[in-house]
Amino acid sequence: MSELLYGAFLFIESHVTIGLKKDILYSCTTKIQEKKKMNTVHKNIQTKLTKGLLDLIILQLLDTQPMHGYELILTIRKSYGVSFGASTIYPLLNTMEKKTFVKCQWNMNGDRPKKIYTLTSEGKSLLSYTTGSLRSICRLIETNNGQSADENLQFNVGQNSKTKERYVESKSF
């Protein structure tokens, strides 16, 4: 009888142990899946924000130094972890050039000619305006924590009213 009890005990113990191992494994697997899901959510948010602010990002990068289009693509990818192709960047640069926010100059030194983009004074004014506006919006979000934005929204804008008018007209590049 004691052997039978001992055998039953081993059977129960092994199934409880297996059950515990399954619970631990399930718990670990669930935590890994949740972490992957959060990483995906964070990546999606980062991509969405970067896309929405791409014009500002380009202006900011060109404010630090002149660059050609592919260099902008690589810098954005490296700095923000978001990949944009030529079909996104070049039309945006052309629009910015038409609106005189950037100017370009061909660089013939090297293997291939490259169009080098430089920020103009209009572009610097727009960068100042949009950066100030974005800072104000971020402060508003932090301080109001979702309260009525219409009452408290005050942009910290630059002085160039012509640039402000052109920016508001275009609403985006």
N, C-alpha and C positions, 0 to 999 in steps of 0.2 A: 504494500500500500504506500509506503513511504517513497518507493521508486516511482510509483504512479503520480504521487503528489509532486515529487521532484521534477518529473517529466512535464507535468502540467505547468509547473512554475517556470521552467525553462521556455516552454512554448509561449506562455503569456509574456514573460520577460523579453523574449526575442521580438514579439509583435509590438510590444510597447516601445522597445528600442527602435524598431523600424519606423513605427509611427512618429516617434520623436524626431528621428532623422529626417523623415519626410516633412514634418512641420518646420524643422530648421532649414531644410533645403528649400521648401516653399517660401519661407520667410526671406531667405537670402535672395532667391530668384525674384520674388516680388519687389524687394528693395532695389535690386539691380535694374529691373524693368522700370520702376518709378524714377530712378536716377536717370536712366536713358531718356525717359519721357520728359523729364524736366530739362535735360540737356537739349532735347529737340525743341521744346517750348522756348527755352532761352535763345537758341540759335535762330528760331523763327522770328522772335522779337527783335533780335539784333539785326537780322536781315531787313525786316520791315522798317525799322528806324533808319538804317543806313540808306535804304532806297528812298525814303521820304526826305532825307537830308543830303542826298547826293550832290545837289547843286552847291550847298553850303560847304560840304566836305571838299569839293573840287576847288572852290574859291579859297578855302583855308590852306589847302596844299599849295596852290599857286602863289599864295601870299608868302610862303616860306621860301620858295624858289621856282623859277620857270621849269616846266616839264613838258615832255611830249606825251601823247595820249596813252601809249602803252606803258610808259613809266607811271602814269596816274593809275592805270588799271592794277599794276603790280603793287603800288604803294597802298592803295585801298584794300586790296586783298590781304596784304601783310598786316596792315594796321587794324583793320576792322574784321578780318576773317570772312569777308563776303566777296564773292566773285561776280564781277560785271564784265560783260563782253564788249567788244568794239561797237556792236550795234546799239549799246546803251550809252557809252561814253562819248563817242564821236558826234552823234547828233546833238547831244547836250552841249558839247564844246562849240559846235557850229552855231547853235542858238545863242549861247553866251557871247560869241564873237559878233554876231549880228546885232546884239543889244549893247555892244561895246563894253561888256564887263571884262572880257579878255581880248588880247590881241595875239596874233600868231606871227611867227617869222620862220622861214625855212632855214634849217641848218643843213648845209651841204657837206659838212665834214663827216667823214665816216663812210661806211659801206653803202648806206642808203640815205637819201634825203629824209629829214624828220621835221615835222611841223612842231615848233616849240611854242607853247602857250605861256603867256605872261599876264598877270593881273593888271588891269588898268586902274586909274584913279576912280572911275565909276564903279569898277568891281570892288575896290577897297571900301568905298562908301557903302555898297550893297552888303559886303561882308560885315561891316560894322553894324549896320542896321539889323540884319538877320541874326547876328550873334547876340545883340542886345535884346531883340525880341524873344529869341529862344531862351535866354537867361531869365527874362521876365516870366515867361510861360512856366519854366521849371520852378522858379520861386513860387509862383502862384499855385502850382500843383502841390508843392511841399507845404506851404503855409495853410492853404484852404482845405487841403485834403478832401477834395471833391465837392466843396461848397460852390455856390453860384459864382461862376467865373465872370459873368457879364458885369457885375457890380464892381469888381476889384481889378479887372484887367487893365493894366497901364503898361504900355511898352516903353522900354528904355531904348529909345531910338537915336540914331545919328542925326547930324544937322542938315544933311543934304536933302531938301524936300523934293527935288527933281528925281533923285534916285528912289525915294520912298514912293512917289507917284508911279514911277515906272514899274516898281516891284509890285505894288498893289494892283496895278492894271494887269500885269502878266499873271499874278497869283502863283505862278510857277514857271519854270523855264520850259 
